Amino acid sequence: MHMSDALLSPSVAFAMCAASGAAIAWSVAKIKKEELSEKKLPIMAVAGAFVFAAQMINFTIPATGSSGHIGGGILLAALLGGAPALLSISAVLVIQCLFFADGGLLALGSNIFNMGVIPCLFVYPLLFKPLMKRGVSSGRLTLASVASVVVALQLGAFAVVLETLTSGITALPFSSFVLLMQPIHLAIGLVEGLVTGAVLSFVWKMRPEILESAESGADIPAGVSMKKVLAALAALTLVTGAVLSGFASSYPDGLEWSVMGVTGSDELEASGPAFESAAGIQEKTAFMPDYDYAAPSETAPISGTAAAGIIGSLMTFAAAALIGTAISKSKKHKDAAAKA
């Protein structure tokens, strides 16, 4: 559900950047106040890398000619807590935008809000956590995951419609656009919810302390080893990015499919200084546009998709790790200064 720049007016795009920026700043402040324990830092990095890789796999929605991919917001929130999850998914979306030209640069604020702020800061605390209050089990994790992902995607899809409406995109009339966006993202949400529930159940069976820590905000106990679950998630990330991504559906995703259903084309055109500047920046930074080599070659050691999956996952791992480490160190320095 990555929006392109043409779906937004510059004023709405900047307003959404401000809204997402405020949410990120609030999340950083919250993490500094509660402190991100060192045991959560590798989870933040590996889980972010996994979401990057998993987003490359578009799965076909039968009988529609459309496809979908996981958003990952609820998955990250269940593993990390809402605030760290927003930072992790934001790292994923920034890397996708700048280095793989997935989603518009002007639309980055909207994409972070729709795919990050809504699931991590609203749906996770208001729906997922209450559903888990009576105890954790595989069945309850699946139920909470499906319900939360469906609601998050419905809200995110409706936010896209409202953002295009507010932008004055007359090619996408509200009633026609919303009647396509909501049902297709309901189907996508059901699939993503089941995938999310399966991954969370796997982690819970290996290390229930991870989900308990995210839900309570408490640190993971010092004596709990994370090595096995981190190794398993890292292996799953590598397989997903390097192998499974090559089997992604070629059908347009839910947003592109909805735009095509209304306009007859999966892309809209936009002109103006803001759009041209944003496109120019992406052309310079995106070294693997559309998750492929900029200059495809038959002599490449691995396919462009596999290379993009590996490189993007490593970049997300590094970015999430650096963000978490910087916040954690800042908190420690602040506490040390306060005690001095």
VENURPE-V330336 format. One record per residue. N is the residue number from 0. RES is the residue in three letters. BURIAL is # if it has 24 or more other C-alpha atoms within 12 Angstrom, else .. Layout:
# VENURPE-V330336
<<N | RES | BURIAL> <N | RES | BURIAL>>
This chain:
# VENURPE-V330336
<<0 | MET | #> <1 | HIS | #> <2 | MET | #> <3 | SER | #> <4 | ASP | #> <5 | ALA | #> <6 | LEU | #> <7 | LEU | #> <8 | SER | #> <9 | PRO | #> <10 | SER | .> <11 | VAL | #> <12 | ALA | #> <13 | PHE | .> <14 | ALA | .> <15 | MET | #> <16 | CYS | #> <17 | ALA | .> <18 | ALA | #> <19 | SER | #> <20 | GLY | #> <21 | ALA | .> <22 | ALA | #> <23 | ILE | #> <24 | ALA | .> <25 | TRP | .> <26 | SER | #> <27 | VAL | #> <28 | ALA | .> <29 | LYS | #> <30 | ILE | #> <31 | LYS | #> <32 | LYS | .> <33 | GLU | .> <34 | GLU | #> <35 | LEU | #> <36 | SER | #> <37 | GLU | #> <38 | LYS | #> <39 | LYS | #> <40 | LEU | #> <41 | PRO | #> <42 | ILE | #> <43 | MET | #> <44 | ALA | #> <45 | VAL | #> <46 | ALA | #> <47 | GLY | #> <48 | ALA | #> <49 | PHE | #> <50 | VAL | #> <51 | PHE | #> <52 | ALA | #> <53 | ALA | #> <54 | GLN | #> <55 | MET | #> <56 | ILE | #> <57 | ASN | #> <58 | PHE | #> <59 | THR | #> <60 | ILE | #> <61 | PRO | .> <62 | ALA | .> <63 | THR | .> <64 | GLY | .> <65 | SER | #> <66 | SER | #> <67 | GLY | #> <68 | HIS | #> <69 | ILE | #> <70 | GLY | #> <71 | GLY | #> <72 | GLY | #> <73 | ILE | #> <74 | LEU | #> <75 | LEU | #> <76 | ALA | #> <77 | ALA | #> <78 | LEU | #> <79 | LEU | #> <80 | GLY | #> <81 | GLY | #> <82 | ALA | #> <83 | PRO | #> <84 | ALA | #> <85 | LEU | #> <86 | LEU | #> <87 | SER | #> <88 | ILE | #> <89 | SER | #> <90 | ALA | #> <91 | VAL | #> <92 | LEU | #> <93 | VAL | #> <94 | ILE | #> <95 | GLN | #> <96 | CYS | #> <97 | LEU | #> <98 | PHE | #> <99 | PHE | #> <100 | ALA | #> <101 | ASP | #> <102 | GLY | #> <103 | GLY | #> <104 | LEU | #> <105 | LEU | #> <106 | ALA | #> <107 | LEU | #> <108 | GLY | #> <109 | SER | #> <110 | ASN | #> <111 | ILE | #> <112 | PHE | #> <113 | ASN | #> <114 | MET | #> <115 | GLY | #> <116 | VAL | #> <117 | ILE | #> <118 | PRO | #> <119 | CYS | #> <120 | LEU | #> <121 | PHE | #> <122 | VAL | #> <123 | TYR | #> <124 | PRO | #> <125 | LEU | .> <126 | LEU | #> <127 | PHE | #> <128 | LYS | #> <129 | PRO | .> <130 | LEU | #> <131 | MET | #> <132 | LYS | .> <133 | ARG | .> <134 | GLY | .> <135 | VAL | #> <136 | SER | #> <137 | SER | .> <138 | GLY | .> <139 | ARG | #> <140 | LEU | #> <141 | THR | #> <142 | LEU | #> <143 | ALA | #> <144 | SER | #> <145 | VAL | #> <146 | ALA | #> <147 | SER | #> <148 | VAL | #> <149 | VAL | #> <150 | VAL | #> <151 | ALA | #> <152 | LEU | #> <153 | GLN | #> <154 | LEU | #> <155 | GLY | #> <156 | ALA | #> <157 | PHE | #> <158 | ALA | #> <159 | VAL | #> <160 | VAL | #> <161 | LEU | #> <162 | GLU | #> <163 | THR | #> <164 | LEU | #> <165 | THR | .> <166 | SER | #> <167 | GLY | .> <168 | ILE | #> <169 | THR | .> <170 | ALA | #> <171 | LEU | #> <172 | PRO | #> <173 | PHE | #> <174 | SER | .> <175 | SER | .> <176 | PHE | #> <177 | VAL | #> <178 | LEU | .> <179 | LEU | #> <180 | MET | #> <181 | GLN | #> <182 | PRO | #> <183 | ILE | #> <184 | HIS | #> <185 | LEU | #> <186 | ALA | #> <187 | ILE | #> <188 | GLY | #> <189 | LEU | #> <190 | VAL | #> <191 | GLU | #> <192 | GLY | #> <193 | LEU | #> <194 | VAL | #> <195 | THR | #> <196 | GLY | #> <197 | ALA | #> <198 | VAL | #> <199 | LEU | #> <200 | SER | #> <201 | PHE | #> <202 | VAL | #> <203 | TRP | #> <204 | LYS | .> <205 | MET | .> <206 | ARG | #> <207 | PRO | #> <208 | GLU | #> <209 | ILE | #> <210 | LEU | #> <211 | GLU | #> <212 | SER | #> <213 | ALA | #> <214 | GLU | #> <215 | SER | .> <216 | GLY | #> <217 | ALA | .> <218 | ASP | #> <219 | ILE | #> <220 | PRO | .> <221 | ALA | .> <222 | GLY | .> <223 | VAL | .> <224 | SER | .> <225 | MET | #> <226 | LYS | .> <227 | LYS | .> <228 | VAL | #> <229 | LEU | #> <230 | ALA | .> <231 | ALA | .> <232 | LEU | #> <233 | ALA | #> <234 | ALA | .> <235 | LEU | #> <236 | THR | #> <237 | LEU | #> <238 | VAL | #> <239 | THR | #> <240 | GLY | #> <241 | ALA | #> <242 | VAL | #> <243 | LEU | #> <244 | SER | #> <245 | GLY | #> <246 | PHE | .> <247 | ALA | #> <248 | SER | .> <249 | SER | .> <250 | TYR | #> <251 | PRO | #> <252 | ASP | #> <253 | GLY | #> <254 | LEU | #> <255 | GLU | #> <256 | TRP | #> <257 | SER | #> <258 | VAL | #> <259 | MET | #> <260 | GLY | #> <261 | VAL | #> <262 | THR | .> <263 | GLY | .> <264 | SER | .> <265 | ASP | #> <266 | GLU | #> <267 | LEU | .> <268 | GLU | .> <269 | ALA | .> <270 | SER | .> <271 | GLY | .> <272 | PRO | .> <273 | ALA | .> <274 | PHE | #> <275 | GLU | .> <276 | SER | .> <277 | ALA | #> <278 | ALA | #> <279 | GLY | .> <280 | ILE | .> <281 | GLN | #> <282 | GLU | .> <283 | LYS | .> <284 | THR | .> <285 | ALA | #> <286 | PHE | #> <287 | MET | #> <288 | PRO | #> <289 | ASP | #> <290 | TYR | #> <291 | ASP | #> <292 | TYR | #> <293 | ALA | .> <294 | ALA | .> <295 | PRO | .> <296 | SER | .> <297 | GLU | .> <298 | THR | .> <299 | ALA | .> <300 | PRO | .> <301 | ILE | .> <302 | SER | #> <303 | GLY | #> <304 | THR | #> <305 | ALA | #> <306 | ALA | #> <307 | ALA | #> <308 | GLY | #> <309 | ILE | #> <310 | ILE | #> <311 | GLY | #> <312 | SER | #> <313 | LEU | #> <314 | MET | #> <315 | THR | #> <316 | PHE | #> <317 | ALA | #> <318 | ALA | #> <319 | ALA | #> <320 | ALA | #> <321 | LEU | .> <322 | ILE | #> <323 | GLY | #> <324 | THR | #> <325 | ALA | .> <326 | ILE | #> <327 | SER | #> <328 | LYS | .> <329 | SER | .> <330 | LYS | #> <331 | LYS | .> <332 | HIS | .> <333 | LYS | .> <334 | ASP | .> <335 | ALA | .> <336 | ALA | .> <337 | ALA | .> <338 | LYS | .> <339 | ALA | .>>
